[in-house]
């Protein structure tokens, strides 16, 4: 089995000040954000989801096998009535994950 590499992406964003219909929106009306991400494809609402209930920044941990990847992220705002926005524009980050070195060999105990 190949080891997974814990790699993180730190995302930040600005809170919306208007709703999709153009009416105003205050920070108090925002219940949460949902960060969606997908590897080598565009994220959808069925992609991996991370829920953010506080703040406008989130570190998302990605467990990736060795290889080269493009991870795509999008975010949705959910208001206090449970209404969700459309997904934001997609942002991407490339990762090159290399295999860790093997363990030392010929371990002995000196007497």
Secondary structure, DSSP 8 states (H G I E B T S, - for coil): ----EEEEEEEE----SB-TTS-B--GGGEEEEEEEEEESS---TTSEEEEE-SSSEEEEEEEE-SEEEEEEEEEEEEETTS-B------EEEEEEE--------------
